[in-house]
Every structure is written in structure tokens, then in C-alpha cells.
Amino acid sequence: MSLKNDIERRRAARATSGNIHHASSGNGGAVSEKREVPAAPPSFLRLAKRDKRCWLLPWACFQGVGYEPDAVSGDGTGNGIDKCERLRLVFMRHDVSVRGHNLGGVADAIGAFALRELCEILGKYQPATDAAATPAPVVLEIDVVTK
């Protein structure tokens, strides 16, 4: 096998899975071993709203995140008040407010540079997502403001 073919094979393997298949040269390449390769951090955060609007914000412009575990949202009249969690992500040119439930894990993912996407869901689908043994984050509303 030529060097060019070997490089192409390794690139294809790396692209299709997060693992590198490395052939050991000790016994003629008959034994292959798997090594975990840390995933590259995402370059952008994708924000998708229910009305199909979408933003791709570069992590290079990220400045910080704030987390409120007991935020209250509603119209202020006592009707429709909802206890929720709130994240505020600050980028150079955008302020992003995320309202939902179980968002503590999202803040942790931001700290680990592992968050790729946030998508809104309708509130009526929230009970179906809460049925899981480990509650998944539920994003009810994303508000993006350009500075």
C-alpha cells in the first residue's frame, strides 16, 4: 500500500468515527489497536429556533456565561408565571438568553468546550423529555440580541 493510500484511509477512518485505528508494526501490521482521540472542540455554537431561524456564533468570540437556577418568567400579573432556569451567553456582537429546564448540564458543557447546538422545543413536548431517568436539558426559548 502506498503512503498516499494509507493517509487517505486514516483520514476517512478519522472522519467517520472518533477513533483512530492504528496498525502495530511489531508483527507485520496484523494487530490493530484502538486509541481514543479527544474530539476537537466545536468552532461554532448553532442556535435554532422553532420558527427555523438559526445562528452560528463562533466560540472564538465567546466572552462568558451566566446561570440562574431559579429564574421566573411570565407577564408579571401572576398569570402564566413559570419557574425555569436561565442562561445568558455573551459573545462579542450577540447576547443570547436561553430559558428552560435542567440547564446546569449545558453550562457544564460550555465550560468543557463541548456544546455544539441549542434548539428550542415546544412546551407541550416537555413532559415527554422529562420521562427519562436522567433529565435532559429542555430549551423552551432562545432570544438572540445583536449588539
PyRosetta script that sets phi, psi and omega in degrees:
from pyrosetta import init, pose_from_sequence

init()
pose = pose_from_sequence("MSLKNDIERRRAARATSGNIHHASSGNGGAVSEKREVPAAPPSFLRLAKRDKRCWLLPWACFQGVGYEPDAVSGDGTGNGIDKCERLRLVFMRHDVSVRGHNLGGVADAIGAFALRELCEILGKYQPATDAAATPAPVVLEIDVVTK")
pose.set_psi(1, 137.0)
pose.set_omega(1, -178.8)
pose.set_phi(2, -79.4)
pose.set_psi(2, 161.8)
pose.set_omega(2, 179.1)
pose.set_phi(3, -61.4)
pose.set_psi(3, -39.8)
pose.set_omega(3, 179.9)
pose.set_phi(4, -61.4)
pose.set_psi(4, -45.4)
pose.set_omega(4, 178.9)
pose.set_phi(5, -64.6)
pose.set_psi(5, -39.3)
pose.set_omega(5, 179.1)
pose.set_phi(6, -64.1)
pose.set_psi(6, -42.7)
pose.set_omega(6, 178.3)
pose.set_phi(7, -64.5)
pose.set_psi(7, -43.5)
pose.set_omega(7, 178.3)
pose.set_phi(8, -62.9)
pose.set_psi(8, -40.0)
pose.set_omega(8, 178.9)
pose.set_phi(9, -64.1)
pose.set_psi(9, -42.9)
pose.set_omega(9, 179.4)
pose.set_phi(10, -66.9)
pose.set_psi(10, -39.9)
pose.set_omega(10, 177.6)
pose.set_phi(11, -63.7)
pose.set_psi(11, -42.0)
pose.set_omega(11, 178.8)
pose.set_phi(12, -64.6)
pose.set_psi(12, -40.9)
pose.set_omega(12, 178.8)
pose.set_phi(13, -65.3)
pose.set_psi(13, -39.1)
pose.set_omega(13, -179.9)
pose.set_phi(14, -68.6)
pose.set_psi(14, -35.5)
pose.set_omega(14, -178.9)
pose.set_phi(15, -73.5)
pose.set_psi(15, -34.8)
pose.set_omega(15, -177.0)
pose.set_phi(16, -84.6)
pose.set_psi(16, -24.9)
pose.set_omega(16, 177.5)
pose.set_phi(17, -140.7)
pose.set_psi(17, 161.8)
pose.set_omega(17, -180.0)
pose.set_phi(18, -79.7)
pose.set_psi(18, 2.3)
pose.set_omega(18, -176.1)
pose.set_phi(19, -105.3)
pose.set_psi(19, 153.7)
pose.set_omega(19, 171.9)
pose.set_phi(20, -107.4)
pose.set_psi(20, 129.8)
pose.set_omega(20, 175.6)
pose.set_phi(21, -95.6)
pose.set_psi(21, 112.9)
pose.set_omega(21, -175.2)
pose.set_phi(22, -111.9)
pose.set_psi(22, 122.7)
pose.set_omega(22, 178.7)
pose.set_phi(23, -83.7)
pose.set_psi(23, 127.0)
pose.set_omega(23, 179.0)
pose.set_phi(24, -76.1)
pose.set_psi(24, 137.3)
pose.set_omega(24, -177.2)
pose.set_phi(25, -91.3)
pose.set_psi(25, 1.6)
pose.set_omega(25, -176.9)
pose.set_phi(26, -66.3)
pose.set_psi(26, -35.2)
pose.set_omega(26, -178.7)
pose.set_phi(27, -129.4)
pose.set_psi(27, 49.9)
pose.set_omega(27, 173.7)
pose.set_phi(28, 75.4)
pose.set_psi(28, 15.3)
pose.set_omega(28, 178.3)
pose.set_phi(29, 80.8)
pose.set_psi(29, 16.6)
pose.set_omega(29, -178.3)
pose.set_phi(30, -77.0)
pose.set_psi(30, -27.9)
pose.set_omega(30, -177.6)
pose.set_phi(31, -101.9)
pose.set_psi(31, 131.0)
pose.set_omega(31, 175.3)
pose.set_phi(32, -115.2)
pose.set_psi(32, 144.4)
pose.set_omega(32, 179.6)
pose.set_phi(33, -126.6)
pose.set_psi(33, 150.7)
pose.set_omega(33, 179.9)
pose.set_phi(34, -103.7)
pose.set_psi(34, 135.9)
pose.set_omega(34, 173.4)
pose.set_phi(35, -125.2)
pose.set_psi(35, 134.3)
pose.set_omega(35, 177.1)
pose.set_phi(36, -75.1)
pose.set_psi(36, 131.5)
pose.set_omega(36, 176.6)
pose.set_phi(37, -109.4)
pose.set_psi(37, 127.2)
pose.set_omega(37, 178.9)
pose.set_phi(38, -61.3)
pose.set_psi(38, 136.1)
pose.set_omega(38, -179.9)
pose.set_phi(39, -67.3)
pose.set_psi(39, 141.4)
pose.set_omega(39, 177.7)
pose.set_phi(40, -68.5)
pose.set_psi(40, 138.9)
pose.set_omega(40, 178.9)
pose.set_phi(41, -63.1)
pose.set_psi(41, 147.3)
pose.set_omega(41, -179.3)
pose.set_phi(42, -66.3)
pose.set_psi(42, 148.9)
pose.set_omega(42, 178.9)
pose.set_phi(43, -83.8)
pose.set_psi(43, -28.7)
pose.set_omega(43, -175.2)
pose.set_phi(44, -131.2)
pose.set_psi(44, 154.6)
pose.set_omega(44, 168.2)
pose.set_phi(45, -104.7)
pose.set_psi(45, 123.7)
pose.set_omega(45, 178.9)
pose.set_phi(46, -96.4)
pose.set_psi(46, 125.2)
pose.set_omega(46, 177.4)
pose.set_phi(47, -113.6)
pose.set_psi(47, 124.4)
pose.set_omega(47, -177.8)
pose.set_phi(48, -125.7)
pose.set_psi(48, 128.3)
pose.set_omega(48, 177.7)
pose.set_phi(49, -98.4)
pose.set_psi(49, 164.6)
pose.set_omega(49, -179.5)
pose.set_phi(50, -63.0)
pose.set_psi(50, -29.0)
pose.set_omega(50, -178.8)
pose.set_phi(51, -84.7)
pose.set_psi(51, 16.5)
pose.set_omega(51, 174.5)
pose.set_phi(52, 75.8)
pose.set_psi(52, 4.9)
pose.set_omega(52, 172.5)
pose.set_phi(53, -71.9)
pose.set_psi(53, 147.1)
pose.set_omega(53, -173.5)
pose.set_phi(54, -145.9)
pose.set_psi(54, 144.6)
pose.set_omega(54, 175.0)
pose.set_phi(55, -129.1)
pose.set_psi(55, 143.4)
pose.set_omega(55, 170.0)
pose.set_phi(56, -117.3)
pose.set_psi(56, 107.0)
pose.set_omega(56, -177.5)
pose.set_phi(57, -105.7)
pose.set_psi(57, 128.4)
pose.set_omega(57, -177.0)
pose.set_phi(58, -73.4)
pose.set_psi(58, 133.5)
pose.set_omega(58, 177.3)
pose.set_phi(59, -64.1)
pose.set_psi(59, -22.4)
pose.set_omega(59, 178.4)
pose.set_phi(60, -64.1)
pose.set_psi(60, -22.2)
pose.set_omega(60, 179.3)
pose.set_phi(61, -98.4)
pose.set_psi(61, 4.6)
pose.set_omega(61, -178.9)
pose.set_phi(62, -70.5)
pose.set_psi(62, 135.5)
pose.set_omega(62, -178.3)
pose.set_phi(63, -117.5)
pose.set_psi(63, -24.9)
pose.set_omega(63, 179.4)
pose.set_phi(64, 169.3)
pose.set_psi(64, 170.0)
pose.set_omega(64, -179.7)
pose.set_phi(65, -138.2)
pose.set_psi(65, 142.9)
pose.set_omega(65, 173.2)
pose.set_phi(66, -120.8)
pose.set_psi(66, 144.3)
pose.set_omega(66, -177.2)
pose.set_phi(67, -128.4)
pose.set_psi(67, 125.5)
pose.set_omega(67, 175.4)
pose.set_phi(68, -115.3)
pose.set_psi(68, 110.1)
pose.set_omega(68, -177.4)
pose.set_phi(69, -73.7)
pose.set_psi(69, -24.9)
pose.set_omega(69, -176.0)
pose.set_phi(70, -124.8)
pose.set_psi(70, 54.9)
pose.set_omega(70, 178.1)
pose.set_phi(71, -78.7)
pose.set_psi(71, 149.7)
pose.set_omega(71, 177.6)
pose.set_phi(72, -116.1)
pose.set_psi(72, 132.3)
pose.set_omega(72, 176.0)
pose.set_phi(73, -125.2)
pose.set_psi(73, 154.1)
pose.set_omega(73, 179.9)
pose.set_phi(74, 156.1)
pose.set_psi(74, -170.7)
pose.set_omega(74, -176.4)
pose.set_phi(75, -93.1)
pose.set_psi(75, 0.8)
pose.set_omega(75, 177.5)
pose.set_phi(76, 84.8)
pose.set_psi(76, -4.6)
pose.set_omega(76, -179.2)
pose.set_phi(77, -96.3)
pose.set_psi(77, -1.2)
pose.set_omega(77, -176.6)
pose.set_phi(78, 95.7)
pose.set_psi(78, -12.7)
pose.set_omega(78, 178.0)
pose.set_phi(79, -95.5)
pose.set_psi(79, 132.7)
pose.set_omega(79, 174.0)
pose.set_phi(80, 74.4)
pose.set_psi(80, 20.8)
pose.set_omega(80, 178.6)
pose.set_phi(81, -75.3)
pose.set_psi(81, 133.0)
pose.set_omega(81, -174.5)
pose.set_phi(82, -128.7)
pose.set_psi(82, 126.6)
pose.set_omega(82, 172.9)
pose.set_phi(83, -79.4)
pose.set_psi(83, 130.8)
pose.set_omega(83, -178.8)
pose.set_phi(84, -152.5)
pose.set_psi(84, -179.2)
pose.set_omega(84, 174.4)
pose.set_phi(85, -110.0)
pose.set_psi(85, 154.7)
pose.set_omega(85, -178.1)
pose.set_phi(86, -136.8)
pose.set_psi(86, 136.0)
pose.set_omega(86, 172.6)
pose.set_phi(87, -114.6)
pose.set_psi(87, 140.7)
pose.set_omega(87, 172.3)
pose.set_phi(88, -123.3)
pose.set_psi(88, 115.1)
pose.set_omega(88, 178.3)
pose.set_phi(89, -103.9)
pose.set_psi(89, 131.8)
pose.set_omega(89, -178.4)
pose.set_phi(90, -114.6)
pose.set_psi(90, 123.0)
pose.set_omega(90, 174.1)
pose.set_phi(91, -114.5)
pose.set_psi(91, 170.4)
pose.set_omega(91, -178.7)
pose.set_phi(92, -55.0)
pose.set_psi(92, -45.6)
pose.set_omega(92, -174.8)
pose.set_phi(93, -115.4)
pose.set_psi(93, 3.8)
pose.set_omega(93, -177.6)
pose.set_phi(94, -139.9)
pose.set_psi(94, 141.8)
pose.set_omega(94, 167.8)
pose.set_phi(95, -110.6)
pose.set_psi(95, 128.1)
pose.set_omega(95, -177.4)
pose.set_phi(96, -118.3)
pose.set_psi(96, 126.4)
pose.set_omega(96, 175.6)
pose.set_phi(97, -112.8)
pose.set_psi(97, 126.4)
pose.set_omega(97, -178.8)
pose.set_phi(98, -120.1)
pose.set_psi(98, 125.6)
pose.set_omega(98, 178.3)
pose.set_phi(99, -115.2)
pose.set_psi(99, 136.4)
pose.set_omega(99, 179.7)
pose.set_phi(100, 176.6)
pose.set_psi(100, -155.2)
pose.set_omega(100, -178.9)
pose.set_phi(101, -129.6)
pose.set_psi(101, 151.0)
pose.set_omega(101, 178.8)
pose.set_phi(102, 58.1)
pose.set_psi(102, 42.1)
pose.set_omega(102, -176.5)
pose.set_phi(103, -88.8)
pose.set_psi(103, -1.8)
pose.set_omega(103, 177.5)
pose.set_phi(104, -59.6)
pose.set_psi(104, -38.6)
pose.set_omega(104, 177.6)
pose.set_phi(105, -66.9)
pose.set_psi(105, -30.2)
pose.set_omega(105, 177.2)
pose.set_phi(106, -67.5)
pose.set_psi(106, -42.3)
pose.set_omega(106, 177.3)
pose.set_phi(107, -61.8)
pose.set_psi(107, -39.4)
pose.set_omega(107, 176.8)
pose.set_phi(108, -64.0)
pose.set_psi(108, -40.1)
pose.set_omega(108, 179.1)
pose.set_phi(109, -65.5)
pose.set_psi(109, -34.9)
pose.set_omega(109, 176.9)
pose.set_phi(110, -65.1)
pose.set_psi(110, -43.1)
pose.set_omega(110, 179.1)
pose.set_phi(111, -63.6)
pose.set_psi(111, -29.2)
pose.set_omega(111, 179.4)
pose.set_phi(112, -92.2)
pose.set_psi(112, 6.4)
pose.set_omega(112, -178.1)
pose.set_phi(113, 54.9)
pose.set_psi(113, 43.7)
pose.set_omega(113, -176.9)
pose.set_phi(114, -120.6)
pose.set_psi(114, -0.5)
pose.set_omega(114, -176.7)
pose.set_phi(115, -85.1)
pose.set_psi(115, 127.4)
pose.set_omega(115, -179.5)
pose.set_phi(116, -110.3)
pose.set_psi(116, -31.5)
pose.set_omega(116, -169.9)
pose.set_phi(117, -155.4)
pose.set_psi(117, 143.6)
pose.set_omega(117, 170.1)
pose.set_phi(118, -128.4)
pose.set_psi(118, 130.8)
pose.set_omega(118, -178.9)
pose.set_phi(119, -129.8)
pose.set_psi(119, 136.9)
pose.set_omega(119, 174.9)
pose.set_phi(120, -73.5)
pose.set_psi(120, 147.7)
pose.set_omega(120, 169.4)
pose.set_phi(121, -128.2)
pose.set_psi(121, 159.3)
pose.set_omega(121, 176.7)
pose.set_phi(122, -71.4)
pose.set_psi(122, 144.4)
pose.set_omega(122, 179.9)
pose.set_phi(123, -59.8)
pose.set_psi(123, -29.2)
pose.set_omega(123, -178.6)
pose.set_phi(124, -69.0)
pose.set_psi(124, -18.0)
pose.set_omega(124, 177.9)
pose.set_phi(125, -91.2)
pose.set_psi(125, -3.3)
pose.set_omega(125, -178.0)
pose.set_phi(126, -61.8)
pose.set_psi(126, -44.1)
pose.set_omega(126, 179.6)
pose.set_phi(127, -57.8)
pose.set_psi(127, -33.0)
pose.set_omega(127, 179.3)
pose.set_phi(128, -67.4)
pose.set_psi(128, -33.0)
pose.set_omega(128, 179.9)
pose.set_phi(129, -80.6)
pose.set_psi(129, -24.3)
pose.set_omega(129, 179.8)
pose.set_phi(130, -77.6)
pose.set_psi(130, -9.2)
pose.set_omega(130, -177.0)
pose.set_phi(131, -72.9)
pose.set_psi(131, -14.9)
pose.set_omega(131, -178.1)
pose.set_phi(132, -69.1)
pose.set_psi(132, 154.5)
pose.set_omega(132, -179.9)
pose.set_phi(133, -62.6)
pose.set_psi(133, -44.1)
pose.set_omega(133, 174.5)
pose.set_phi(134, -106.2)
pose.set_psi(134, 116.8)
pose.set_omega(134, -174.5)
pose.set_phi(135, -63.1)
pose.set_psi(135, 129.3)
pose.set_omega(135, 178.9)
pose.set_phi(136, -85.3)
pose.set_psi(136, 152.9)
pose.set_omega(136, 175.2)
pose.set_phi(137, -62.4)
pose.set_psi(137, 139.9)
pose.set_omega(137, 178.6)
pose.set_phi(138, -122.6)
pose.set_psi(138, 116.8)
pose.set_omega(138, 179.1)
pose.set_phi(139, -99.4)
pose.set_psi(139, 112.9)
pose.set_omega(139, -178.7)
pose.set_phi(140, -90.8)
pose.set_psi(140, -33.0)
pose.set_omega(140, -176.8)
pose.set_phi(141, -151.2)
pose.set_psi(141, 135.7)
pose.set_omega(141, 173.3)
pose.set_phi(142, -121.4)
pose.set_psi(142, 127.9)
pose.set_omega(142, 177.6)
pose.set_phi(143, -123.0)
pose.set_psi(143, 120.2)
pose.set_omega(143, -179.7)
pose.set_phi(144, -111.8)
pose.set_psi(144, 124.7)
pose.set_omega(144, 179.9)
pose.set_phi(145, -119.3)
pose.set_psi(145, 126.5)
pose.set_omega(145, 176.5)
pose.set_phi(146, -83.8)
pose.set_psi(146, 132.2)
pose.set_omega(146, -179.1)
pose.set_phi(147, -77.9)
pose.dump_pdb("model.pdb")
